[in-house]
Amino acid sequence: MNNINLTIKPHHLLDIFKLHGRGIETFVPDEKFHHDFYAIANAIMEHRINTVTFTYGYDDICRPCICLKNNLCTDTFSYHSIVHNKNAYNEKLDKQLIRLLGLDTDHAYDFFEIIHLFHHKLDPELIHTVWEENNPEENKARYNDTRNGLDKYIQNLDNPS
């Protein structure tokens, strides 16, 4: 899995950096859903991504997930006692991220250029606009963790061990 041309939802990419910012260096497989979040996250951490194409539909992480049926996520989640359809919720997030970051879903971007773009454009207002249902403390933590993860990743690019 070297020189991967990745198709990914922008919120998945930000989630990887959020978790990296919380201290995860090596991601482990998901035993419940069997998606490829761990494989993609590890490929990113190991600098094996060549290009990235963004989508608001299913991506390379979702492809093997047991909740992907007819190319749609059938999973749900509860937030503030409200059950949400994960497909609709995530599609809304990703459409906003694609718009706010000025991305095109029909373009394969150089991965490292995208990392620098995300690093440059990530700010508390972007997080609040996209995750508008979250309370300010949740969004502050999301921003800080994602910023920390991007900082660590870029530092590692500039100073490999």
MODELLER restraints for C-alpha pairs under 7 A, 6 or more apart:
rsr = mdl.restraints
at = mdl.atoms
rsr.add(forms.Gaussian(group=physical.xy_distance, feature=features.Distance(at['CA:2:A'], at['CA:48:A']), mean=4.98, stdev=0.5))
rsr.add(forms.Gaussian(group=physical.xy_distance, feature=features.Distance(at['CA:3:A'], at['CA:48:A']), mean=5.19, stdev=0.5))
rsr.add(forms.Gaussian(group=physical.xy_distance, feature=features.Distance(at['CA:3:A'], at['CA:49:A']), mean=5.25, stdev=0.5))
rsr.add(forms.Gaussian(group=physical.xy_distance, feature=features.Distance(at['CA:3:A'], at['CA:50:A']), mean=4.82, stdev=0.5))
rsr.add(forms.Gaussian(group=physical.xy_distance, feature=features.Distance(at['CA:4:A'], at['CA:48:A']), mean=6.14, stdev=0.5))
rsr.add(forms.Gaussian(group=physical.xy_distance, feature=features.Distance(at['CA:4:A'], at['CA:49:A']), mean=4.61, stdev=0.5))
rsr.add(forms.Gaussian(group=physical.xy_distance, feature=features.Distance(at['CA:4:A'], at['CA:50:A']), mean=5.26, stdev=0.5))
rsr.add(forms.Gaussian(group=physical.xy_distance, feature=features.Distance(at['CA:4:A'], at['CA:51:A']), mean=6.80, stdev=0.5))
rsr.add(forms.Gaussian(group=physical.xy_distance, feature=features.Distance(at['CA:5:A'], at['CA:49:A']), mean=6.31, stdev=0.5))
rsr.add(forms.Gaussian(group=physical.xy_distance, feature=features.Distance(at['CA:5:A'], at['CA:50:A']), mean=5.51, stdev=0.5))
rsr.add(forms.Gaussian(group=physical.xy_distance, feature=features.Distance(at['CA:5:A'], at['CA:51:A']), mean=4.69, stdev=0.5))
rsr.add(forms.Gaussian(group=physical.xy_distance, feature=features.Distance(at['CA:5:A'], at['CA:52:A']), mean=5.85, stdev=0.5))
rsr.add(forms.Gaussian(group=physical.xy_distance, feature=features.Distance(at['CA:6:A'], at['CA:49:A']), mean=6.81, stdev=0.5))
rsr.add(forms.Gaussian(group=physical.xy_distance, feature=features.Distance(at['CA:6:A'], at['CA:51:A']), mean=6.04, stdev=0.5))
rsr.add(forms.Gaussian(group=physical.xy_distance, feature=features.Distance(at['CA:6:A'], at['CA:52:A']), mean=4.67, stdev=0.5))
rsr.add(forms.Gaussian(group=physical.xy_distance, feature=features.Distance(at['CA:6:A'], at['CA:53:A']), mean=6.16, stdev=0.5))
rsr.add(forms.Gaussian(group=physical.xy_distance, feature=features.Distance(at['CA:6:A'], at['CA:60:A']), mean=6.83, stdev=0.5))
rsr.add(forms.Gaussian(group=physical.xy_distance, feature=features.Distance(at['CA:7:A'], at['CA:52:A']), mean=5.69, stdev=0.5))
rsr.add(forms.Gaussian(group=physical.xy_distance, feature=features.Distance(at['CA:7:A'], at['CA:53:A']), mean=4.69, stdev=0.5))
rsr.add(forms.Gaussian(group=physical.xy_distance, feature=features.Distance(at['CA:7:A'], at['CA:54:A']), mean=5.73, stdev=0.5))
rsr.add(forms.Gaussian(group=physical.xy_distance, feature=features.Distance(at['CA:7:A'], at['CA:55:A']), mean=6.82, stdev=0.5))
rsr.add(forms.Gaussian(group=physical.xy_distance, feature=features.Distance(at['CA:7:A'], at['CA:59:A']), mean=5.46, stdev=0.5))
rsr.add(forms.Gaussian(group=physical.xy_distance, feature=features.Distance(at['CA:7:A'], at['CA:60:A']), mean=5.65, stdev=0.5))
rsr.add(forms.Gaussian(group=physical.xy_distance, feature=features.Distance(at['CA:8:A'], at['CA:52:A']), mean=7.00, stdev=0.5))
rsr.add(forms.Gaussian(group=physical.xy_distance, feature=features.Distance(at['CA:8:A'], at['CA:53:A']), mean=6.35, stdev=0.5))
rsr.add(forms.Gaussian(group=physical.xy_distance, feature=features.Distance(at['CA:8:A'], at['CA:54:A']), mean=5.15, stdev=0.5))
rsr.add(forms.Gaussian(group=physical.xy_distance, feature=features.Distance(at['CA:8:A'], at['CA:55:A']), mean=5.93, stdev=0.5))
rsr.add(forms.Gaussian(group=physical.xy_distance, feature=features.Distance(at['CA:8:A'], at['CA:59:A']), mean=4.85, stdev=0.5))
rsr.add(forms.Gaussian(group=physical.xy_distance, feature=features.Distance(at['CA:8:A'], at['CA:60:A']), mean=6.09, stdev=0.5))
rsr.add(forms.Gaussian(group=physical.xy_distance, feature=features.Distance(at['CA:9:A'], at['CA:54:A']), mean=5.56, stdev=0.5))
rsr.add(forms.Gaussian(group=physical.xy_distance, feature=features.Distance(at['CA:9:A'], at['CA:55:A']), mean=5.08, stdev=0.5))
rsr.add(forms.Gaussian(group=physical.xy_distance, feature=features.Distance(at['CA:9:A'], at['CA:56:A']), mean=5.55, stdev=0.5))
rsr.add(forms.Gaussian(group=physical.xy_distance, feature=features.Distance(at['CA:9:A'], at['CA:59:A']), mean=6.22, stdev=0.5))
rsr.add(forms.Gaussian(group=physical.xy_distance, feature=features.Distance(at['CA:9:A'], at['CA:94:A']), mean=6.29, stdev=0.5))
rsr.add(forms.Gaussian(group=physical.xy_distance, feature=features.Distance(at['CA:10:A'], at['CA:54:A']), mean=6.32, stdev=0.5))
rsr.add(forms.Gaussian(group=physical.xy_distance, feature=features.Distance(at['CA:10:A'], at['CA:94:A']), mean=5.87, stdev=0.5))
rsr.add(forms.Gaussian(group=physical.xy_distance, feature=features.Distance(at['CA:10:A'], at['CA:97:A']), mean=6.59, stdev=0.5))
rsr.add(forms.Gaussian(group=physical.xy_distance, feature=features.Distance(at['CA:11:A'], at['CA:93:A']), mean=6.92, stdev=0.5))
rsr.add(forms.Gaussian(group=physical.xy_distance, feature=features.Distance(at['CA:11:A'], at['CA:94:A']), mean=6.02, stdev=0.5))
rsr.add(forms.Gaussian(group=physical.xy_distance, feature=features.Distance(at['CA:14:A'], at['CA:146:A']), mean=6.53, stdev=0.5))
rsr.add(forms.Gaussian(group=physical.xy_distance, feature=features.Distance(at['CA:16:A'], at['CA:41:A']), mean=6.00, stdev=0.5))
rsr.add(forms.Gaussian(group=physical.xy_distance, feature=features.Distance(at['CA:17:A'], at['CA:146:A']), mean=5.15, stdev=0.5))
rsr.add(forms.Gaussian(group=physical.xy_distance, feature=features.Distance(at['CA:17:A'], at['CA:149:A']), mean=4.62, stdev=0.5))
rsr.add(forms.Gaussian(group=physical.xy_distance, feature=features.Distance(at['CA:17:A'], at['CA:150:A']), mean=5.83, stdev=0.5))
rsr.add(forms.Gaussian(group=physical.xy_distance, feature=features.Distance(at['CA:18:A'], at['CA:142:A']), mean=6.57, stdev=0.5))
rsr.add(forms.Gaussian(group=physical.xy_distance, feature=features.Distance(at['CA:18:A'], at['CA:145:A']), mean=4.78, stdev=0.5))
rsr.add(forms.Gaussian(group=physical.xy_distance, feature=features.Distance(at['CA:18:A'], at['CA:146:A']), mean=3.78, stdev=0.5))
rsr.add(forms.Gaussian(group=physical.xy_distance, feature=features.Distance(at['CA:18:A'], at['CA:149:A']), mean=5.74, stdev=0.5))
rsr.add(forms.Gaussian(group=physical.xy_distance, feature=features.Distance(at['CA:20:A'], at['CA:149:A']), mean=4.87, stdev=0.5))
rsr.add(forms.Gaussian(group=physical.xy_distance, feature=features.Distance(at['CA:21:A'], at['CA:145:A']), mean=4.59, stdev=0.5))
rsr.add(forms.Gaussian(group=physical.xy_distance, feature=features.Distance(at['CA:21:A'], at['CA:146:A']), mean=5.73, stdev=0.5))
rsr.add(forms.Gaussian(group=physical.xy_distance, feature=features.Distance(at['CA:21:A'], at['CA:148:A']), mean=4.67, stdev=0.5))
rsr.add(forms.Gaussian(group=physical.xy_distance, feature=features.Distance(at['CA:21:A'], at['CA:149:A']), mean=3.52, stdev=0.5))
rsr.add(forms.Gaussian(group=physical.xy_distance, feature=features.Distance(at['CA:22:A'], at['CA:145:A']), mean=5.76, stdev=0.5))
rsr.add(forms.Gaussian(group=physical.xy_distance, feature=features.Distance(at['CA:26:A'], at['CA:42:A']), mean=6.19, stdev=0.5))
rsr.add(forms.Gaussian(group=physical.xy_distance, feature=features.Distance(at['CA:27:A'], at['CA:38:A']), mean=4.82, stdev=0.5))
rsr.add(forms.Gaussian(group=physical.xy_distance, feature=features.Distance(at['CA:27:A'], at['CA:41:A']), mean=6.57, stdev=0.5))
rsr.add(forms.Gaussian(group=physical.xy_distance, feature=features.Distance(at['CA:27:A'], at['CA:42:A']), mean=6.05, stdev=0.5))
rsr.add(forms.Gaussian(group=physical.xy_distance, feature=features.Distance(at['CA:28:A'], at['CA:38:A']), mean=5.36, stdev=0.5))
rsr.add(forms.Gaussian(group=physical.xy_distance, feature=features.Distance(at['CA:29:A'], at['CA:38:A']), mean=5.36, stdev=0.5))
rsr.add(forms.Gaussian(group=physical.xy_distance, feature=features.Distance(at['CA:33:A'], at['CA:65:A']), mean=5.46, stdev=0.5))
rsr.add(forms.Gaussian(group=physical.xy_distance, feature=features.Distance(at['CA:33:A'], at['CA:66:A']), mean=5.52, stdev=0.5))
rsr.add(forms.Gaussian(group=physical.xy_distance, feature=features.Distance(at['CA:34:A'], at['CA:64:A']), mean=6.36, stdev=0.5))
rsr.add(forms.Gaussian(group=physical.xy_distance, feature=features.Distance(at['CA:34:A'], at['CA:65:A']), mean=5.10, stdev=0.5))
rsr.add(forms.Gaussian(group=physical.xy_distance, feature=features.Distance(at['CA:34:A'], at['CA:66:A']), mean=6.46, stdev=0.5))
rsr.add(forms.Gaussian(group=physical.xy_distance, feature=features.Distance(at['CA:35:A'], at['CA:61:A']), mean=5.76, stdev=0.5))
rsr.add(forms.Gaussian(group=physical.xy_distance, feature=features.Distance(at['CA:35:A'], at['CA:62:A']), mean=5.58, stdev=0.5))
rsr.add(forms.Gaussian(group=physical.xy_distance, feature=features.Distance(at['CA:35:A'], at['CA:63:A']), mean=6.92, stdev=0.5))
rsr.add(forms.Gaussian(group=physical.xy_distance, feature=features.Distance(at['CA:35:A'], at['CA:64:A']), mean=5.18, stdev=0.5))
rsr.add(forms.Gaussian(group=physical.xy_distance, feature=features.Distance(at['CA:35:A'], at['CA:65:A']), mean=4.16, stdev=0.5))
rsr.add(forms.Gaussian(group=physical.xy_distance, feature=features.Distance(at['CA:36:A'], at['CA:61:A']), mean=4.44, stdev=0.5))
rsr.add(forms.Gaussian(group=physical.xy_distance, feature=features.Distance(at['CA:36:A'], at['CA:62:A']), mean=6.66, stdev=0.5))
rsr.add(forms.Gaussian(group=physical.xy_distance, feature=features.Distance(at['CA:36:A'], at['CA:64:A']), mean=6.76, stdev=0.5))
rsr.add(forms.Gaussian(group=physical.xy_distance, feature=features.Distance(at['CA:37:A'], at['CA:61:A']), mean=5.05, stdev=0.5))
rsr.add(forms.Gaussian(group=physical.xy_distance, feature=features.Distance(at['CA:40:A'], at['CA:61:A']), mean=6.72, stdev=0.5))
rsr.add(forms.Gaussian(group=physical.xy_distance, feature=features.Distance(at['CA:43:A'], at['CA:49:A']), mean=6.49, stdev=0.5))
rsr.add(forms.Gaussian(group=physical.xy_distance, feature=features.Distance(at['CA:49:A'], at['CA:111:A']), mean=6.40, stdev=0.5))
rsr.add(forms.Gaussian(group=physical.xy_distance, feature=features.Distance(at['CA:50:A'], at['CA:110:A']), mean=6.35, stdev=0.5))
rsr.add(forms.Gaussian(group=physical.xy_distance, feature=features.Distance(at['CA:50:A'], at['CA:111:A']), mean=5.73, stdev=0.5))
rsr.add(forms.Gaussian(group=physical.xy_distance, feature=features.Distance(at['CA:51:A'], at['CA:108:A']), mean=5.84, stdev=0.5))
rsr.add(forms.Gaussian(group=physical.xy_distance, feature=features.Distance(at['CA:51:A'], at['CA:109:A']), mean=5.30, stdev=0.5))
rsr.add(forms.Gaussian(group=physical.xy_distance, feature=features.Distance(at['CA:51:A'], at['CA:110:A']), mean=4.63, stdev=0.5))
rsr.add(forms.Gaussian(group=physical.xy_distance, feature=features.Distance(at['CA:51:A'], at['CA:111:A']), mean=4.82, stdev=0.5))
rsr.add(forms.Gaussian(group=physical.xy_distance, feature=features.Distance(at['CA:52:A'], at['CA:108:A']), mean=5.39, stdev=0.5))
rsr.add(forms.Gaussian(group=physical.xy_distance, feature=features.Distance(at['CA:52:A'], at['CA:109:A']), mean=5.19, stdev=0.5))
rsr.add(forms.Gaussian(group=physical.xy_distance, feature=features.Distance(at['CA:52:A'], at['CA:110:A']), mean=6.45, stdev=0.5))
rsr.add(forms.Gaussian(group=physical.xy_distance, feature=features.Distance(at['CA:52:A'], at['CA:111:A']), mean=5.60, stdev=0.5))
rsr.add(forms.Gaussian(group=physical.xy_distance, feature=features.Distance(at['CA:53:A'], at['CA:105:A']), mean=6.34, stdev=0.5))
rsr.add(forms.Gaussian(group=physical.xy_distance, feature=features.Distance(at['CA:53:A'], at['CA:107:A']), mean=5.95, stdev=0.5))
rsr.add(forms.Gaussian(group=physical.xy_distance, feature=features.Distance(at['CA:53:A'], at['CA:108:A']), mean=4.61, stdev=0.5))
rsr.add(forms.Gaussian(group=physical.xy_distance, feature=features.Distance(at['CA:53:A'], at['CA:109:A']), mean=6.23, stdev=0.5))
rsr.add(forms.Gaussian(group=physical.xy_distance, feature=features.Distance(at['CA:54:A'], at['CA:105:A']), mean=5.04, stdev=0.5))
rsr.add(forms.Gaussian(group=physical.xy_distance, feature=features.Distance(at['CA:55:A'], at['CA:105:A']), mean=5.61, stdev=0.5))
rsr.add(forms.Gaussian(group=physical.xy_distance, feature=features.Distance(at['CA:56:A'], at['CA:91:A']), mean=5.21, stdev=0.5))
rsr.add(forms.Gaussian(group=physical.xy_distance, feature=features.Distance(at['CA:56:A'], at['CA:94:A']), mean=5.22, stdev=0.5))
rsr.add(forms.Gaussian(group=physical.xy_distance, feature=features.Distance(at['CA:56:A'], at['CA:95:A']), mean=6.16, stdev=0.5))
rsr.add(forms.Gaussian(group=physical.xy_distance, feature=features.Distance(at['CA:57:A'], at['CA:91:A']), mean=6.75, stdev=0.5))
rsr.add(forms.Gaussian(group=physical.xy_distance, feature=features.Distance(at['CA:58:A'], at['CA:71:A']), mean=6.42, stdev=0.5))
rsr.add(forms.Gaussian(group=physical.xy_distance, feature=features.Distance(at['CA:58:A'], at['CA:72:A']), mean=6.75, stdev=0.5))
rsr.add(forms.Gaussian(group=physical.xy_distance, feature=features.Distance(at['CA:62:A'], at['CA:68:A']), mean=6.75, stdev=0.5))
rsr.add(forms.Gaussian(group=physical.xy_distance, feature=features.Distance(at['CA:67:A'], at['CA:73:A']), mean=5.48, stdev=0.5))
rsr.add(forms.Gaussian(group=physical.xy_distance, feature=features.Distance(at['CA:67:A'], at['CA:74:A']), mean=5.19, stdev=0.5))
rsr.add(forms.Gaussian(group=physical.xy_distance, feature=features.Distance(at['CA:67:A'], at['CA:75:A']), mean=5.69, stdev=0.5))
rsr.add(forms.Gaussian(group=physical.xy_distance, feature=features.Distance(at['CA:68:A'], at['CA:74:A']), mean=6.18, stdev=0.5))
rsr.add(forms.Gaussian(group=physical.xy_distance, feature=features.Distance(at['CA:72:A'], at['CA:87:A']), mean=6.51, stdev=0.5))
rsr.add(forms.Gaussian(group=physical.xy_distance, feature=features.Distance(at['CA:73:A'], at['CA:86:A']), mean=6.61, stdev=0.5))
rsr.add(forms.Gaussian(group=physical.xy_distance, feature=features.Distance(at['CA:73:A'], at['CA:87:A']), mean=4.99, stdev=0.5))
rsr.add(forms.Gaussian(group=physical.xy_distance, feature=features.Distance(at['CA:74:A'], at['CA:87:A']), mean=6.79, stdev=0.5))
rsr.add(forms.Gaussian(group=physical.xy_distance, feature=features.Distance(at['CA:75:A'], at['CA:85:A']), mean=6.47, stdev=0.5))
rsr.add(forms.Gaussian(group=physical.xy_distance, feature=features.Distance(at['CA:75:A'], at['CA:86:A']), mean=5.60, stdev=0.5))
rsr.add(forms.Gaussian(group=physical.xy_distance, feature=features.Distance(at['CA:76:A'], at['CA:83:A']), mean=6.54, stdev=0.5))
rsr.add(forms.Gaussian(group=physical.xy_distance, feature=features.Distance(at['CA:76:A'], at['CA:84:A']), mean=5.44, stdev=0.5))
rsr.add(forms.Gaussian(group=physical.xy_distance, feature=features.Distance(at['CA:76:A'], at['CA:85:A']), mean=4.64, stdev=0.5))
rsr.add(forms.Gaussian(group=physical.xy_distance, feature=features.Distance(at['CA:76:A'], at['CA:86:A']), mean=5.00, stdev=0.5))
rsr.add(forms.Gaussian(group=physical.xy_distance, feature=features.Distance(at['CA:77:A'], at['CA:83:A']), mean=5.55, stdev=0.5))
rsr.add(forms.Gaussian(group=physical.xy_distance, feature=features.Distance(at['CA:77:A'], at['CA:84:A']), mean=5.38, stdev=0.5))
rsr.add(forms.Gaussian(group=physical.xy_distance, feature=features.Distance(at['CA:77:A'], at['CA:85:A']), mean=6.81, stdev=0.5))
rsr.add(forms.Gaussian(group=physical.xy_distance, feature=features.Distance(at['CA:77:A'], at['CA:86:A']), mean=6.52, stdev=0.5))
rsr.add(forms.Gaussian(group=physical.xy_distance, feature=features.Distance(at['CA:78:A'], at['CA:84:A']), mean=6.05, stdev=0.5))
rsr.add(forms.Gaussian(group=physical.xy_distance, feature=features.Distance(at['CA:93:A'], at['CA:130:A']), mean=5.80, stdev=0.5))
rsr.add(forms.Gaussian(group=physical.xy_distance, feature=features.Distance(at['CA:96:A'], at['CA:130:A']), mean=6.21, stdev=0.5))
rsr.add(forms.Gaussian(group=physical.xy_distance, feature=features.Distance(at['CA:97:A'], at['CA:130:A']), mean=6.83, stdev=0.5))
rsr.add(forms.Gaussian(group=physical.xy_distance, feature=features.Distance(at['CA:98:A'], at['CA:104:A']), mean=6.95, stdev=0.5))
rsr.add(forms.Gaussian(group=physical.xy_distance, feature=features.Distance(at['CA:119:A'], at['CA:150:A']), mean=6.22, stdev=0.5))
rsr.add(forms.Gaussian(group=physical.xy_distance, feature=features.Distance(at['CA:123:A'], at['CA:143:A']), mean=6.95, stdev=0.5))
rsr.add(forms.Gaussian(group=physical.xy_distance, feature=features.Distance(at['CA:124:A'], at['CA:140:A']), mean=6.89, stdev=0.5))
rsr.add(forms.Gaussian(group=physical.xy_distance, feature=features.Distance(at['CA:124:A'], at['CA:143:A']), mean=5.93, stdev=0.5))
rsr.add(forms.Gaussian(group=physical.xy_distance, feature=features.Distance(at['CA:127:A'], at['CA:139:A']), mean=6.31, stdev=0.5))
rsr.add(forms.Gaussian(group=physical.xy_distance, feature=features.Distance(at['CA:127:A'], at['CA:143:A']), mean=6.40, stdev=0.5))
rsr.add(forms.Gaussian(group=physical.xy_distance, feature=features.Distance(at['CA:128:A'], at['CA:139:A']), mean=6.14, stdev=0.5))
